[in-house]
């Protein structure tokens, strides 16, 4: 009996490993796609539940869509190789993807496709309209614009960062990466916790906290332990943050006069010129 129970538990664990993962709100491009990423999740979940009930894993594969006229599928992501990447401006790139042989993408004017990839361990997807000619053979191209903001806020200095964050996350076309560091005395003193948690769920937003009057991560909720430091925001952490950015960021600093003066000095030492940061 014990052996049978262990086998049942292992089988149950195996099925749970195959269960589709519900997308984050930030994984929806907001462009009214049909099907949406959440439609695909609902379909895959129903397929998984049916396969689990019948103990038939072959049902997880589903059926092909033979009537779709393009190499693309409205329900399945396909892998395409990046054949070229041209840097057009400091934060804008033209990406060329290879198609099999001399095949064409098959999209009509005005249609878009969804690209999916991994950024910092998080699966993200965005909608893009190809910029290559509709009759281009063997490839398609999209224009991707990146930017990088490093926000350093102390106490109420968080306030002017809020509308800036909104302007990025409310715009589905904005590819700006944001790293926000909030400096507070205690965990209880962190402003706008719910808002900051919601913002950190977006694929292009990271949040960190520095607490000057606490020193024990065990006292913090699990979701804050990895992204919280103790003491004061100093040179070592500034250099670590700048170094973790995908490209040299533009920094925004707001806080007390002492805080902004210290941060300006740290940013200069970290390699950011005076025209690469703004002090509120």
C-alpha positions in Angstrom: 0.0 0.0 0.0 2.8 2.4 0.9 4.5 1.7 -2.5 1.3 2.4 -4.4 0.7 5.6 -2.5 4.2 6.8 -3.4 3.6 6.0 -7.1 0.3 8.0 -7.0 2.0 10.9 -5.4 4.8 10.9 -8.0 2.2 10.6 -10.8 0.3 13.6 -9.3 3.5 15.6 -9.1 4.3 14.8 -12.7 0.9 16.1 -13.8 1.3 19.3 -11.8 4.7 19.9 -13.5 2.8 19.8 -16.9 0.1 22.3 -15.8 0.1 25.5 -17.9 1.4 28.6 -16.1 -1.0 31.5 -15.9 0.4 34.6 -17.7 1.2 37.7 -15.8 -0.8 40.8 -16.7 2.4 42.3 -18.1 2.6 39.5 -20.6 -0.5 40.7 -22.4 0.4 43.2 -25.1 -2.9 45.0 -24.7 -3.4 45.2 -28.5 -6.6 43.2 -28.6 -5.0 40.1 -30.1 -7.2 37.1 -31.0 -6.4 34.8 -29.5 -4.9 36.7 -26.5 -2.3 35.1 -24.3 -5.0 34.5 -21.7 -7.2 32.8 -24.4 -4.2 30.5 -25.1 -3.8 29.8 -21.4 -7.5 28.9 -21.0 -7.3 26.6 -24.0 -4.1 24.9 -22.7 -5.6 24.6 -19.2 -8.7 22.9 -20.5 -6.5 20.6 -22.6 -4.4 19.7 -19.5 -7.5 19.0 -17.3 -8.9 16.7 -20.0 -5.6 14.9 -20.4 -5.2 14.6 -16.6 -8.7 13.2 -16.2 -8.1 10.5 -18.8 -4.4 10.0 -17.9 -3.5 10.4 -21.5 -0.6 12.8 -22.1 -0.9 12.6 -25.8 -3.9 14.9 -25.5 -1.6 17.7 -24.4 -0.2 18.1 -27.9 -3.5 19.2 -29.4 -4.2 19.4 -33.2 -2.5 21.3 -36.0 -4.3 24.3 -37.6 -4.2 23.3 -41.3 -6.3 26.2 -42.6 -4.0 29.0 -41.5 -2.4 30.3 -44.7 0.9 31.6 -43.3 4.0 30.0 -41.8 2.8 31.6 -38.6 0.1 30.1 -36.3 -2.4 32.1 -34.3 -2.2 29.5 -31.5 1.5 28.4 -31.4 4.8 30.2 -31.0 7.4 29.3 -33.6 11.2 29.6 -33.3 12.9 32.0 -35.7 16.7 32.6 -35.9 18.0 36.2 -35.6 20.1 36.6 -38.7 21.1 40.2 -38.3 20.8 43.1 -35.8 21.6 46.7 -36.7 21.9 49.5 -34.2 20.2 52.5 -35.7 20.4 54.9 -32.7 21.6 54.6 -29.1 18.5 52.7 -28.1 16.9 51.5 -31.3 17.7 48.3 -33.2 16.5 46.7 -36.4 16.2 42.9 -35.9 16.1 40.6 -38.9 14.7 37.1 -38.4 15.3 34.3 -40.9 12.4 32.4 -42.6 12.8 29.0 -44.1 14.1 29.1 -47.7 12.4 31.9 -49.7 9.2 31.8 -47.8 7.2 34.9 -46.9 5.8 35.9 -43.5 2.3 36.0 -44.9 0.9 38.9 -42.9 -1.5 41.4 -44.4 -0.9 45.2 -44.1 -1.7 46.4 -40.6 -1.4 43.0 -39.0 1.2 42.4 -36.3 2.9 39.4 -34.7 3.9 38.6 -31.1 7.5 38.0 -30.2 8.3 36.1 -27.1 11.6 35.8 -25.2 13.3 35.7 -21.8 14.5 38.8 -20.0 16.1 38.4 -16.5 14.5 35.0 -16.2 11.0 36.3 -17.0 9.1 35.2 -20.1 7.8 38.3 -21.9 6.0 39.0 -25.1 5.2 42.1 -27.1 3.4 42.9 -30.3 5.3 44.3 -33.3 4.3 45.3 -36.8 7.0 44.2 -39.3 8.8 47.0 -41.1 10.1 44.7 -43.9 8.2 44.7 -47.2 5.1 42.4 -47.3 6.6 40.4 -50.1 10.1 40.0 -48.5 11.4 36.5 -49.0 13.4 34.5 -46.5 13.2 37.1 -43.7 11.2 39.6 -41.8 12.3 42.7 -39.8 11.0 44.5 -36.7 12.1 47.7 -35.1 12.8 47.5 -31.3 13.5 50.5 -29.2 15.1 50.1 -25.8 15.8 52.6 -23.1 17.1 52.4 -19.5 16.1 54.5 -16.5 17.6 54.2 -13.0 15.4 55.9 -10.4 16.9 56.7 -7.0 14.4 58.0 -4.5 14.6 58.7 -0.8 11.4 59.0 1.3 8.9 61.4 -0.3 11.3 61.6 -3.3 9.4 58.7 -4.6 6.4 61.0 -5.5 7.8 62.4 -8.8 8.8 58.9 -9.9 5.2 57.7 -9.9 3.9 59.5 -13.0 7.1 58.5 -14.8 6.5 54.9 -14.0 2.9 55.2 -15.1 4.0 56.7 -18.4 6.1 53.7 -19.1 3.9 50.9 -18.0 0.7 52.4 -19.4 2.1 52.6 -22.9 2.3 49.2 -24.6 4.7 50.6 -27.1 7.2 51.8 -24.5 10.2 49.4 -24.3 12.0 51.4 -21.5 13.6 49.3 -18.8 13.2 50.8 -15.3 15.1 50.1 -12.1 13.7 51.9 -9.1 15.5 52.0 -5.8 13.5 53.3 -2.8 15.3 54.4 0.3 13.4 54.4 3.6 14.0 54.1 7.3 11.9 50.9 7.9 9.8 48.4 6.0 6.6 49.9 7.5 7.7 53.3 6.2 7.8 52.3 2.6 5.3 54.4 0.6 2.9 53.0 -2.0 3.8 49.3 -1.4 0.8 48.0 -3.4 1.5 50.3 -6.3 5.2 49.3 -6.4 4.4 45.6 -6.2 2.0 46.0 -9.2 4.6 47.9 -11.2 7.3 45.3 -10.5 5.1 42.7 -12.2 5.7 44.4 -15.5 8.4 42.7 -17.5 10.5 45.9 -17.8 10.4 47.2 -14.2 12.6 46.2 -11.3 12.2 47.5 -7.7 14.7 47.5 -4.9 14.6 48.9 -1.4 17.3 50.2 1.1 16.3 50.4 4.7 18.5 52.4 7.0 17.1 51.5 10.4 16.6 47.7 9.9 19.1 44.9 9.5 17.3 41.6 9.6 15.8 40.1 6.4 14.0 37.5 8.4 11.6 40.2 9.6 10.5 41.0 6.0 7.9 39.3 3.9 9.4 36.7 1.6 8.7 38.7 -1.5 10.9 41.6 -0.2 13.9 39.7 1.1 15.9 39.3 -2.1 15.4 42.9 -3.2 16.0 44.7 0.1 19.4 45.9 1.4 20.2 47.4 4.8 22.1 50.5 5.7 22.5 53.4 3.3 22.6 53.5 -0.5 26.3 53.9 -1.2 29.0 53.6 -3.9 29.1 49.8 -4.0 25.4 49.3 -4.5 25.2 52.1 -7.1 28.0 50.5 -9.1 26.2 47.1 -8.8 22.9 48.6 -10.0 24.6 50.5 -12.9 26.5 47.3 -13.9 23.3 45.2 -13.8 21.6 47.5 -16.4 21.4 46.3 -19.9 23.1 49.5 -21.2 24.3 52.7 -19.5 21.1 54.2 -17.9 19.9 57.7 -17.5 19.5 58.3 -13.8 16.8 60.2 -12.0 17.4 61.2 -8.4 15.0 62.8 -5.9 15.3 63.2 -2.1 16.9 65.4 0.4 19.7 67.8 -0.5 22.2 65.5 1.2 20.9 62.5 -0.6 21.0 64.0 -4.1 24.5 65.3 -3.5 25.7 61.9 -2.4 24.0 60.1 -5.3 25.5 62.6 -7.9 28.9 61.8 -6.5 28.3 58.0 -6.6 26.9 58.1 -10.2 29.9 60.0 -11.4 32.2 57.5 -9.9 30.1 54.7 -11.4 30.8 56.1 -14.9 27.8 58.2 -15.6 28.5 61.7 -17.0 26.7 64.7 -15.7 24.4 64.7 -18.7 23.4 61.1 -17.8 21.4 62.0 -14.7 18.9 64.5 -13.5 18.5 65.7 -9.9 15.0 66.8 -8.8 
